[in-house]
Amino acid sequence: MSTLPEKFDNVTAVCKANIYFDGKVVSHTIQFADGSRKTLGLIYPGEFKFNTGAPEKMEMIAGACRIKLAGETAWRDVAAGTAFHVPGKSYFEIAVAAGVAEYICSFE
C-alpha cells in the first residue's frame, strides 16, 4: 500500500480541464518546479481505454476500479490507497462500477 499525498505545495495548476469520454473522465494537470507533471482526476461509472505515451503510475485516492493492462486477459481490482503502473507506449482499460474513483496520475 502506498502513502498517498493529501496535497501538493508550490505547483502550477493548469485551468483547462482534460475531458474524456463525454465528461466521464476529467482531470487537471499540475506542474512542479522541476518540470515534472501529474494529473488529478475523477472517473465516473463506465469502462474506458487509455493509450500511454510515457510510463504512468496511477494512484487511487478514493473509490474503486478494475483495470486490465495491455496483454492481460483478466481484470484486477484496485482499491483506494493503492497504485498500479502502466508501461509507456502501451494502454490500459479501467472500469468503475459505481460512485466516483479519484486518482493521481504521475508521468514517470
Secondary structure, DSSP 8 states (H G I E B T S, - for coil): -----S---SEEE--S-EEEGGGTEEEEEEEETTS-EEEEEEE-SEEEEEEESS-EEEEEEESEEEEEETT--S-EEEETT-EEEE-SSEEEEEEE-SS-EEEEEEE-
